Amino acid sequence: MNAKKASLTTAQVLEDALARLRPLLSPQEWHALLAELERPPVPAIRLNPLKAEPKDVYTWAGWYGWRLEPIPFCPMGWWVVEAATPISQTIEHRLGYYYIQEAASMLPVELFDFPAGSRPLVLDMAASPGGKTTHLIARTEDRGLVLANDSSRDRLTALRLVLQSWGAINVAVTGFPGEHWGGWYAETFDAVLLDAPCSMQSLRPLESHPMRPITPGEQQRLAQRQVALLLSGLRALKVGGQMVYATCTLAPEEDEGVLDLALRRYPGLFEIESVEDRLPAPAPALESVPGYTYHPQVKYAVRLWPHRFHTAGFFAARLRKLASFPVEEKQLPRPRRRESWRWMKAADVNQVAEAFREAYGLDLEAILEAHQAGLIRRDETLYAVPLAFERHFGDLPVLSLGLAVAEDSPEGWVPTHDWIARFGRFCTHGRVQLPSDRVASWLQGEDVPFVPSLPLPSNRVVLVTDERGRILGRGRVLRDRLKNLLPRRLVLQRTSFAV
């Protein structure tokens, strides 16, 4: 069976999936679906509001020859219909100004209601590779706490790098089975996102979401795990809170079937809310499949057939918790070791803040207050970490927490690349602008052999920009050159980007 499955082509896998789904559509919609699948998928981007503004997207469009169309259910999302420069080959993408994401994947986070000015506790149960986590951070304005969890250790590195590039403070990354959260932290979170592991039968094969053969047995096991994860998320959710369940598959067994089972197993404890106001046109879930009728509330979920809004196939539902679930408490994991973590005292924070104010005109204390964050020292690095994590989760082991702020050096505390990339636009001085003919070599990791015109002392770390105002990282002023301090992960290949 495994050898046979491995030998199937993408076209054969797609054909098998279509054969299973055909009975679920009317003849008219079936032909509309087939016509849509003949069209190539259109790439899309979602803006990072921590680093840029919507008007910047149209500026980039002018620079790179993009033709944009707004995504109707995501105010910060655009289809890039035409692109002289690919969206993956720009400085802005490399530096985390936007995220490349299939349009349908932008829907789940847009279904949440986050009141302006709120600071919600949010659990992202299966967060890697991080696209929806960055969206949660954007929607909560990096003012709440997003706990980004994934049970796959192999996928956590990608998640951490994405969040590092995004520039979030109020985020923690953990690596536990999602099924544990309901027993560990019952009725703790204001919002829960479950982008569930699924068979990925989206009908739009993508590099990040390839279609693969799936047997009935595998699908049944997936559905069983999806139900377990869904119920764990509902237990972890506060009464009155919202949970979004989503998959990138159109298989009813993993979509309507999962919701139906949970609704029947726990009647009256949660409901599925209508989200028609979030969509430009109705996209209802199935009310039945041949031989079975789903619970009446299931129809309020969203089934995005590709021909609905020219996206990949997708499924999402917003749930409201109405009452407490029975919870079997589970023992929390062994507390994390704190020996290497030390909270900075107020006097030490003031010292770092004064250094930042003098060197860059940046008000570190105001930033920490706005984000309800404190400073901890770990080895030779300072991190801005969310106070909400300490308050609600104490000694829970984490793989990363907050955002690196500064590094200790013989000259004192100097800002990290990630801090400068996030907050450099607010620096009033300590900046050096590169001439346009030096930008490409700088992004390739080379030093720049010129003396800055600003009267800066040797060994001073400065914020580096280009003539367009883009923040290109940090440099150290030396006698005869500006030393490049770009992190290795951001050094670009000679032919892989456009200046």
N, C-alpha and C positions, 0 to 999 in steps of 0.2 A: 504493500500500500504506500509506504513512504517513497519508494523509488518511482512509483506511478505518479504520485502527487508532485514530486520534484520535477518530473518531466513535462508537466503541463505548462503551456505557454500562458502569458498574461491574457492573450485573446481567448484562450480556452477557459481560463478561470472566469473571465468576464462573461463569456457565453453561458457558463453554468449558472452564475449568479442571476443573470437576466432570466433564464428559464424558470428559476425558482420564484422570481418576483413578478413575472408576467401576470399571473392570476389576480394580483392585487390592484391592477390598474384597468381602467376602461380602455377600449380600443383607441379612442381619441388621445388619451394621455399616454398610452403605450407608444404611439407614433411620435408624439411630441418628445418623449424621453429618448427614443432612438435618434431623432433629429438632433437633439442637444448633444448626445454623445459623439456625434460626428464632428462637432466643433472642438477646437483645441481649448484646454482650460486657460483662463485668464489669470495671471498672477496678481497678487494683492499685497498691500502693505498696511500696517497699523502704526500710527504715530506714537512715539513715546512723549507724553506731555510733561515728563520730568525734565526733559532736555530741549524740547522744541514746541512750537505752536502750529496750529493748522495752517496759518498763512505760509509757514516755511515749506510745506509740502508743495505748494504751487510755485514757490521760488525754485525748489529742486526740479520741478517739472520743466521749468524754463531752461535750467542749466543742462539737463540730461535728455531733453527731447522726449518727455513723457506725455502721453495723453491720458488723463485721469477721468474716472467715473466714480462718484461717491457710492459706497456700499450702503444700501438704504436702512439696514438695521444696525449699523455701527458708525456713529458720528466721527470716529477717529480712523475710519478705514476707507481705503480707496482701491478700486481696481486700476491697474496700470495697463491700459488697453494697447498702447503702443509705447515702445521704449527704444530710443536710439542707443542709450546706455542701459544695460541690464540692471535691474534693481539690486542684484546681489553684488554689483561691482562699483559701488559708490563709497566715498569716505563716510557718508552719513550712516550707511548700513553697518559698516565696520565699527563705528564708534557708538552704536546703540541708539541712534536717533529714531529709528523705526524698526519694526519687526516684520519679516516676510511671513505671511500666514494665509492659508486658504480661507476664502471669505466665509464659508459656512462655519469654520471653527471660531469665528468672531461672535457668533450668535450666543453661545451659552452664558458668557459673562455679562452680555448686554441684557439678559433676562432678569438679573438681580435688581432689587430696589435698594440703592444705597443713598439714604438721605444726605443732602449737602451738609458738610461739617461733621458728619458722624465718624466715629472711630471703631468700626466693627472688628470683631475677632472672626477671621475667615479661615476655614480649613480647605485646602486643595488636596484631595485624598490621593490622587494619582497624577502628580504634577509634571513629571518629565515629558518632553524636553523643556517645558517652561513657557510656552507661548501663552497659554491661558493664565498662568501665574502672573506674567507681566501685565496682562490685561486686568486682572484683579487689582494689582498694585496701582495701575493707572486709574481705574474706576474709583478706588478709595483714596486717591490722591496721596498715596504713601503716608496716610495718617492713621490707618488702622493697623492691625497686625495680620499678615498673611502667613499662615503656617503651611509651607510647601512640602508635602510628603510624597515619597514614592518608594514602593517596596523593592524595586529593582535596583540593586547597587550598581549595576553596569550603566544605568541611565542617569545616575545622580551627578556625575561630573558635568555632563552637558547641561543639566538644570542649573548647577551652581555657576557655570560660566555665563549662561544667558542672564541670570539675575545680576551677576557682577557687572555685565555690560549695560544692563537696564539702569543701574544706579539706585537700587532701592535700599532704604534704611529699615523699614518696618517689615522685615521678612526673616523667617527662620526656615532652614532646610532640615528635614528629618528623613530617615530611611526605614520605616516600619511597615508591616502589613496593614493595609487599610482596615481590615476587619477588626483590628484591636481598638480603634479610636472610640467606638461607642461604649466599650467597657471601661476604658481608661478615663475618659473625660465626658461623661454623660451630661447633656444639656449645658454645654460650655460655649458653643460657637453661635454667633449671630447668623452666619451664612456658611454653607458647605457646598463645594463643587465636587462632583464626581464625574470626571471625564473617563468613563469606565474602560478598562481593557476589553477589546472586542475583536471580532473577526475581520474588521476593516473592509466590509463589502460595500464600499462607497460608490462603486461604478465609475470612479474617476481615479485610476491608479496614479499615485504620486510617489516621488522618491521617498518622502517621509511617511507615506501611508500606502505601501504597495498592496495590491490584492493578492491573496494566496488561496490555495485550495483549503476547504474546510469540510470536515466530515460531520455528520449528524452528532456523533459522540462528542467531538470537540466543541460543537456549538452548545450542546447540552451542558457540558462542564463550564463553559464560559458563562452561560446564563445563570448557573447555580452560584458562581462566584460573584457575578454582578448583583444578584439578589442579596448575598451576604454583605457586600460592600455598601449597597444602598441602605440596608437596615442599620448597619454600623453608623453610617453618616446621619441617618435620622435620629438615632439615639444620641449622637454627639451634639445635635442641633438643639438650641433652646426652643421651648414652646413659643410659637409665634414666629420663629425664624424661617428663612427660606433655604431650600436646597435645590440645586439644579443637577439633574441627571442627564448625561449626554453620551452619545457614542458616535463614531464615524462609520457606522454600518447601517444598512437598511434592512437587515434581517429581523423580522418581527419577533423572533424568539428572544432577541437580545434588547428589544426596544419596548414595544407595547406589552409583550409577554412578561417582562420583568416587572413593569409597573402594575400590571394586572395581578400578578401573584402577590405582590406586597400589599396592594389595596385589599385583597380578599383575606390575607392572613391577619392584617391589623386594621379592621374596619373602624372608621371614625377617628383614627389617630393622626391622619394627615390627609390632605387633599391636593389634587392637581389643579393649578390655577390657569385660567385662560391668559394667553400672552399675545392675543391678536393685535393689541395696541403696539407691539414691538415690531410688527411685520408690515410690509407694504401691501400684502394680500394674504388671504388665508392659506395656511399650509397644515391642515389638520392631520392628526395621527389616524391610524386605521381604527375603525370601530369593530371590525371583525376580520377573521381570515376564514377560508373554507372549513366549515365544521365547528367553528368556535366563535362566540361573541365575547368581546372584552368587557371589563367593568365600564360602566357609563362614563366615568371620569377620564378614562384613557384618551378619549378623543380630544381633550384639551392640550395634549402634548403637540409638539411640532415635528412633522416629518418633511424634511427638505429633499424631495426628489430633485435630481439635478436640473430638470427643466423648469422648476418653479422660479428660481432666481439665478439660474446660470452658475450654480455652485457644484461642488462635490455632494454626494449623498450624505445626509446627516440626520440625527435625531436628537431632540432635546425636550425636556419638560421641567417646569418650575413647580416645586412642591412646597406646601405650607404645612408646618407641623402644628397640629391642633391640640395634642395632649401628650402626656409622657408615655414612653414605651417601657415595657418591662426590660430591665437591664441586668445582665450578669456581670458584676464588677470583676475586672481582671487586674492582676498585680502589675504595677508600672515597671518599666525596665529599670535596670540598675542605674542609680543617679550618676550624672556625668561628674567627672573629676574637675574640681575647680582650682587646683593648684596653680595652673598657668593663667587663670583669669583673675584680674584684679580691678575692681571698680576704682576709677579715678576720684580722688577727693576734690571738693569744690575749689580749693586753692590751686590744685594741679590743672583742673579744667580751665581756670582763669588764666593760667600761665600759657597754655596752648592757645587759648582764644586770643590773648594779647599778641602772641607771635603771628597768628593768622591775620589779625587786624592790621598790624604794622606792615607785614610783607605784602598783603594782597587786598586789604580793605574789605575782608570777608568777615561777617559777624557770625562766628561759630556758635556762640551761646544762643543767639536768636534762632538759628537753624535747629539746634537741639531742642529748644523749648517748643518750637512749632511742630516738631515731629515727636514730641514726648519721648525723647531718647536720652540715654546717658552714655558716658565714655567708659570703656573698659580697656585695659592694657593686656595684650597677649604677646608674650615675648617682646619683640621690638616694635610692635605695631599697635596703634590705637584704633578701636572700632566704635562707631556709633551704633548702639544696640537699643531695640525697643524696650522701654520700661514695662510695657504690657506683657512681654514674654516672661520676665522675671516675676511679675505679679501673678500670672495665671498658670505658668508651667514650671516654675522653679527649677528643679534639677533635671528636667527631661533632657536626655542626650540629644545634641544637635550636631549636624555636619558643618553648618555655617550659620552665622547669626549677624545680621546688620550689615554695615558697609564700612570698609577700611577707610579711616580718616587721615592718619599721619604715620610716618615712619621716623624712628629715632635715628639721628645722624650726628656726626661731630659738630655740625652747625646748629643742632637743636631739632625740633620737630618740623618735618617738611610734609606737605600734603601728598597723599597717594594719587596715582593716576585716576583711580575710580572716583575719588572725591572731587578732583579738579574737573573731570569729565562731566560730573553731575552739577556742580555748583560754580564752575569757573566763569559762567556768564555773569555772575554777580560780583566778580572781582573788579575793583576799580583801578588797581595798579599791580605792579609786579608782573606785567605782561610783555611779551615780545612778539612782534608780528613778523612772520617770515615773508620774504618776497615770493611771488608766485613761482619763480623758476627753481625755488628750493623745496617746495612742498613735496614733490614726488620723492626726492631722495630722503627727505625726513621720514616719510611714511614707510620707506624701505629700511628704516632703522639706522640711517647714516647720521653722523654729526654734521653740523652746518658750520663751515669755516668762515664765520664773520663775527665781528664784535657788535653786540647790540648797541644801538644808539642811546638807549637809556643808561643813566649813570648808576649801574648796579654793581655791587661789589662781587669780586670773584667768589665762586662756590655757591652763590645764591641760586636757589631753584626757582624757576620762573614758569609762568603759564605761557604756552606757545599757541598762537593763533595764526591763521592765514589772512589774506586780504579780504576774504569773504566773511570773516568773523568766526569761522569754525574753530572749535577748540581741538588742537592737535596733540594735547598731552603736556608733558613737562620737559624742561631742559635745564641743565646746570651750566651756569655761566663760567667759562674758563677763560684763560688769558687770550687764547687765539681762536676759540670756537665755542659753539653752543653744543654741549654734550647731550646726546639723545637718550632720554629716559623712558621711551615707550616700552611697555611690557612686551615680552617676546610674543605673546599670543596675538598682539595687534600689528606686528610687523607684516607688511604686505609684500606679496611677490611683485616683481617688476611689471608684469603684464596683466595683473588681475584687478585693476581698479582704474577709475577715471578721476582725474583731478578737476 
